Amino acid sequence: QVQLVESGGGLVQPGGSLRLSCAASGFTFSRYTMSWYRQASGKERELVASISNTGGTTNYADSVKGRFTISRDNAEKTVYLQANTLKPEDTAVYYCKAVSVYNQDYWGQGTQVTVSS
C-alpha cells in the first residue's frame, strides 16, 4: 500500500523556521521525483520545490528561492523541506508528491503550516 505521510507543520512566528518531512512507503522511492506543493485557503495548489530521484537536481518557486531547501534521503525513503525566514504568505497546507518517469503520481494528506504572530 502506497503511503506518503507528511509531518513537521505547525504554528510559527514570522521569520521563524520549520522542517517538513514526508515519509514514503509502498513504492520504490529512489525512482521517483519528489515535490512539495502548497495550497492556501481559497487559492490553487502550487508547486513549491522539487528534487530529482538522485537528489542531483532541485527546482524552486521564485517565491521561496533562497529561503526553502528541499532534500531527500533515499535510504530513509524521506523527503524534507527546510523552510526558513517564513512569512505570513507561506501559510498553507503543504503536500508532498511522488512522480515516476511514467507520470504515475502519489500524494500525501498534507500538513498545515501557519505563519502568524
C-alpha positions in Angstrom: 0.0 0.0 0.0 1.4 3.3 -1.1 1.7 5.9 1.7 3.2 9.4 1.9 3.0 10.8 5.4 3.9 14.5 6.0 4.8 15.9 9.3 6.5 18.9 10.9 3.9 21.5 10.3 2.6 23.9 12.9 2.3 27.5 14.0 5.5 29.6 13.7 6.1 33.3 14.0 7.2 35.4 11.0 10.9 35.0 10.5 10.9 31.5 12.0 11.7 28.1 10.6 10.2 24.7 10.2 11.4 21.4 8.8 8.7 19.4 7.0 9.2 15.6 6.4 7.4 13.2 4.1 7.9 9.5 4.8 7.2 7.2 1.9 6.3 3.5 1.7 4.9 1.0 -0.7 6.8 2.1 -3.8 10.4 2.3 -5.0 11.2 5.7 -3.6 14.5 6.1 -5.3 12.9 6.0 -8.7 10.6 8.9 -8.1 10.9 12.7 -8.4 9.6 14.2 -5.2 7.9 17.6 -4.8 6.4 19.8 -2.2 3.2 21.7 -3.1 1.2 24.0 -1.0 -2.4 25.3 -1.1 -3.5 28.4 0.8 -7.1 28.9 1.7 -9.1 29.9 -1.4 -6.2 29.5 -3.7 -5.0 26.9 -6.2 -2.3 24.3 -5.2 1.1 25.5 -6.3 4.5 23.8 -6.7 7.0 24.9 -4.0 10.0 22.8 -4.8 11.0 19.5 -6.5 14.0 17.2 -6.4 15.1 14.5 -8.8 15.3 10.9 -7.9 19.0 11.0 -7.2 18.8 14.4 -5.5 21.1 15.9 -8.1 18.6 18.4 -9.4 16.4 20.8 -7.5 13.9 23.4 -8.5 12.1 26.1 -6.5 9.3 28.5 -7.0 10.5 32.1 -7.2 8.6 32.9 -4.0 10.7 30.6 -1.9 14.1 30.7 -3.5 16.8 31.4 -1.0 14.5 30.6 1.9 13.5 27.0 1.4 15.6 23.9 0.7 14.4 20.5 -0.5 16.4 17.4 0.2 15.9 13.7 0.3 17.3 10.6 1.9 16.7 7.6 -0.3 17.9 5.1 2.3 15.3 6.5 4.7 12.7 7.0 2.0 12.0 10.5 3.2 11.9 13.9 1.5 12.4 17.1 3.5 11.6 20.8 3.1 13.6 23.2 5.3 11.6 26.4 5.4 13.5 29.5 6.8 12.6 33.1 7.1 8.9 32.2 7.0 6.4 34.9 6.0 2.6 35.1 6.6 2.1 34.4 2.9 3.7 31.0 3.4 0.7 29.9 5.4 -0.9 26.9 3.6 -1.4 23.2 3.7 1.9 21.6 2.4 1.7 18.4 0.4 4.3 16.0 -0.9 4.0 14.3 -4.2 5.9 11.5 -5.8 6.0 11.2 -9.6 7.6 8.4 -11.7 9.1 8.7 -15.2 5.8 7.1 -16.3 3.9 10.0 -14.7 2.4 7.8 -12.1 1.8 10.0 -9.1 1.0 9.8 -5.4 0.0 12.5 -2.9 0.3 12.8 0.9 -2.5 14.0 3.1 -0.9 17.4 3.8 0.4 19.2 6.9 -0.7 22.7 7.9 1.8 25.5 8.2 0.6 28.7 9.8 2.9 31.8 10.0 1.5 34.3 12.4 2.5 36.5 15.3 
